[in-house]
Amino acid sequence: MEFERASEQVMLAEAVGAVAAEFGHPYFAKCTAEGTRPDALWEALGTQGFLGVHLPVAHGGGGAGIAELAIVGEEVAAQGCPLLLTLVSPAICAELIARYGTESQQSTWLPSLGAGAKMAFAITEPDAGSNSHNLSTVATRDGGEWRISGAKTYISGVDEADQILLVTRTSTDPDTGRGRLTLFIVDSDAPGLTRQLIPTETKIPEKQFQLFFDGVVVADDRRIGDVDDGLRVVFDGLNPERIMSAALLNGVSRYVLDIACRYASERVVWGTTPVGAHQGVAHPLATAKIELELARLMNDKAAWLHDHSEDRRAAGEAANMAKFAAAEAAAHCLDASIQAMGGNGMASDYGVADLWGIVRLLKIAPVSREMILNFISTATLGLPRSY
């Protein structure tokens, strides 16, 4: 087992960090405050190929894996710029098209996605939540086309995306009553598709929407994977989503701890030693650092398994554990950092407390800590299901 990054990964981290540092947290905070999008940073990452580092070389990508994409996500977040759509467009949509798309679909979508085009992902529904088997957005075949009707909720960045990778129900298993799923790429401005903004309290540039599909027509060549095989397809995209969630959280943890430790090393109150010399300040930061490094280690394992292992269950377990660990660690890192800085931890100028929104959001989504615990309880420990 190698615990040091390969030289190519080190160079990737340094290059991405340098690009993100040109923007930094003030840029991210300004976009959030003004309700604008961090397009300049996203375009810079896309132009240099970082958003397609995991995609096939034949389609303009870097030929690496999710491990390298996670490095991109973490390093950008470590500069105070956690970009929520890195979980979605490159990690879910591009990865699924690369794995399950036809050659024509790959040549159509992957070069642009790797260069910075955005695609949203729509699975969550108002009455289904985490229960993907119970989706009610229906796609019905009509010759060489499909007609889609239904609703989705809490869909990120639809206003920024040209297309949406949409999960639909195309039939029902007669034995279990569970929906059989199929995925389609739908234009975000397709006739019959409307959206409604969901106001939230998270301080991030990306916005959340409800989507309404009223007989939206999609050609069959927009279908990703086989009909009724969408659940298997989806789970190969949700693991990268969890890995990228962990990467963003780990980057945020690094960012806030760095600020807090520099502050605690310089701040003198009683005219003797910096406050960081006192164990009441130092120990919470040290504990948070340990939790962060454990989360990073688990995420490295999850990314490696996704990229190299044939054992999809093991990859899924690791991805869920990594996301859980990173969310817990980030909450503790943020809290310890704010506490170490006292009132200045809440000051806008220091750029720490305003990251609470993304940290708290990623403890709920894209999968809640409770559903991760349910999964580990049943799939890993073999305990009986309660649902």
C-alpha positions, 0 to 999 in steps of 0.5 A: 500500500502506498500512502504517498501521492504519486508525483503526477498527483502532487503536481495536479494538486499544486496546479489546481491549488495555484489556479484556485488561489488566484480567486480565493475565498473573497471571490467565492464570498462575493459571488455568494453575496451578490447572487452571481455564479463563480463562472470565472473560476469554473472556466479556469478549471475547465480550460486547463482540463481539471474538470475532465481529468478523470475522463477518457483521453479519446474524448479530451480527458486526462485519462485518470480517475475519480481519485484525481478528480477528488484532488481537484475538488479538495484543492479548490475547496482548500482555497476557500472555494467549495464548488457544489457542482463539482459533485454533479457535472463531472463526478456524476454526469460525466462519469456515468456517460463515460461508463454507460454512454454509447460512443456517439454520446461520449463524443457528444457530451464528454469533451464539453463537460471536461472543458467546463460545460455543466450538466445538472443531475435530477433524482430526488423527488418531493415524495420519494426523498432517499427512496429511489425505488419510489420515484414517480417521474415517469417516462413512457415510450412513444415510438422513437421518443419518450414522454416524461411527466413528474417533478423533482426537488432540490436540484442544484444548479439547473440555472447554470446547466445546459442539460439535466441527467434525469432519473425516471421510472419506466416500469414497475417490478410486479413482484416488489412494486419497486420502480425500474429506472432509466436515465435520460439527458434532457435539455434544461430549456426543453418545452414542458419543463419549468422550474421554481427556485427554492429559497435556502439559508446556505451561503453558497453561489449554487441555487436549488430548484424544483422541476416540473416535467409536463410531457417533455419529449426526449429522443431515445438517443438521449437515453443513458444505459439500458431501459429499466437498468437505471438503478445499477447505472445510478449507483455507479454515479452516486459513489463518485458523488459521495467521494467528491462530497468528502473531497469538498468537505476535507478541503473546507476543513483544511481551509478553516483549520489553516486560518484558525491555526495561524490566528491562534499562533499570532493572537496574544491576549494576556501579554505572554504567549499566543492563545494557541499555546494553551491546551484549551485552544490547541487540543480541539484543533488537534482533535479536529485535525486527526478527524480530518486526516482519517476522513482523507485517508478513507476518501483515498481508499474509496476513490481507489476502490471506485477506480480499480476494484471490481467489488462494487459493494466494497466501493460503495461502503467506502464511499459512504464511510468517507462521506460520513467521516468527512462531514463529521470532521468538517463540522468539528473543524469549523466549530473548533476554528470558530471557537479558537478565534473567539468573536473574530471567528464570526467576522466576515473578514476572516472568511470562516463562519460563512462556510457553515452553510456548505458544511451543514448542507453536505451533512444532509446531502447528497445522502444524509448521515442517517441513511449512511448509517442505515446502509452500513448497518444492513449492508456491512454489518448484516443487521435487519432492515427497519424500512 
